[in-house]
Amino acid sequence: MNIKRVGNVILAVKDLDKSVEFYHNILGLPIKNQRRTWVDLGQSGALISLHPASLTAKHIGNSLENGIVIGFVVGDVKSAIDELVSKGVKVYREIVERDTGKNAIILDPDEYMISLFEPSFIDKDQQTSGYHGFTPV
């Protein structure tokens, strides 16, 4: 086997339109490809792919039950959480600060957990300083 990279993370969702609204319009992920029953979001690296669960099997479970967590690196986790709360996004775990950085967890419409991580580097030049939350400053 010769795996090159992770291509995408596929999420079975209850309501495709509601999930596209969340990932595209609220989180700001660009739509890379869209078909009637499949939407790829992201620019480079691994994509988030949304697929209606009803086409393959009954939607059962969520990441609270099955342990799936999607992780995004953000420039400023506090401003990201403030922005998302103002848009009605549910916070599962408030910001926690550790040696490696700050982290909070939100929930998507299907209760998949999304980790928002602001890394802390000893060398501040490595830190992404041009972003607050999801948007460039």
C-alpha positions in Angstrom: 0.0 0.0 0.0 1.2 3.5 -0.9 -1.0 6.1 0.7 -0.1 9.6 -0.5 -2.3 11.7 1.7 -5.8 12.1 3.2 -8.1 13.1 0.4 -11.2 13.9 2.2 -13.3 13.3 5.4 -16.8 12.2 4.4 -19.6 13.2 6.7 -23.0 11.6 6.4 -25.5 14.4 7.1 -29.2 14.5 7.8 -29.9 17.7 5.8 -27.4 18.5 3.0 -28.6 22.1 2.5 -28.4 22.8 6.2 -24.9 21.4 6.4 -23.7 23.3 3.3 -25.1 26.5 5.0 -23.1 25.7 8.1 -19.8 24.7 6.5 -19.8 27.2 3.6 -21.7 30.3 4.9 -21.0 30.1 8.6 -17.5 28.6 8.7 -16.5 30.1 5.4 -15.1 26.9 3.7 -15.2 27.4 -0.1 -17.2 24.9 -2.2 -14.7 23.0 -4.4 -17.2 20.7 -6.1 -21.0 20.4 -5.8 -23.3 17.8 -7.2 -26.9 17.0 -6.2 -25.9 14.5 -3.5 -22.3 15.4 -2.7 -20.5 18.6 -1.8 -16.7 19.0 -1.3 -15.5 21.9 0.7 -12.0 23.3 1.2 -9.2 24.7 -0.9 -6.2 22.4 -0.5 -5.2 19.4 1.6 -8.0 17.1 2.9 -11.5 18.2 1.9 -14.7 18.0 4.0 -17.2 16.0 1.8 -20.9 16.1 2.7 -23.2 13.3 1.6 -26.9 12.8 2.6 -27.0 9.9 5.0 -30.5 8.9 3.8 -29.0 7.7 0.4 -26.8 5.1 2.0 -28.3 4.2 5.4 -30.4 5.6 8.2 -28.4 8.4 10.0 -27.6 7.1 13.5 -25.1 8.6 15.9 -23.0 11.7 16.0 -19.5 12.4 17.0 -20.6 12.6 20.7 -21.3 8.8 20.3 -18.7 7.7 17.8 -15.7 9.8 18.6 -15.3 11.7 15.3 -13.8 15.1 15.7 -12.9 17.5 12.8 -10.0 19.9 13.6 -9.4 23.3 12.1 -6.5 25.6 12.9 -7.5 29.2 13.5 -5.6 32.4 14.0 -7.5 33.5 17.1 -9.8 31.0 18.8 -11.6 33.6 21.0 -12.6 35.8 18.1 -13.6 32.6 16.1 -15.9 31.5 19.0 -17.3 35.0 19.4 -18.1 35.1 15.7 -19.7 31.7 15.7 -21.8 32.2 18.8 -23.2 35.4 17.3 -24.3 33.2 14.3 -26.0 30.8 16.7 -23.4 28.0 16.6 -23.5 25.7 19.7 -20.3 25.6 21.8 -19.7 22.1 23.1 -16.6 23.0 25.1 -15.4 26.5 25.9 -11.8 27.6 25.3 -9.1 25.6 27.1 -5.5 26.7 27.2 -2.7 24.2 27.2 1.0 24.3 26.5 0.5 23.6 22.8 -2.2 26.3 22.4 -5.9 27.2 22.9 -8.7 24.9 21.9 -12.5 25.0 21.9 -15.1 22.6 20.4 -18.3 23.5 18.6 -21.0 21.3 17.1 -22.3 21.3 13.5 -26.0 20.7 12.6 -25.5 16.9 13.0 -23.7 17.3 16.3 -20.3 16.4 14.7 -17.7 17.9 17.0 -15.4 20.5 15.4 -12.2 21.4 17.2 -10.9 25.0 16.8 -7.2 25.1 17.6 -5.0 28.2 18.0 -1.4 26.9 18.2 1.1 28.4 20.6 4.7 28.5 19.3 7.7 29.4 21.3 9.0 31.1 18.2 6.2 33.7 17.7 7.2 34.1 14.0 5.7 30.7 13.4 2.3 31.8 14.8 -0.3 32.8 12.2 -0.8 36.4 13.0 -2.7 37.6 10.0 -6.0 36.1 11.0 -8.6 36.7 13.7 -11.0 33.8 13.9 -11.9 32.8 10.3 -11.3 36.1 8.5 -8.2 38.0 7.5 -7.6 41.2 9.4 
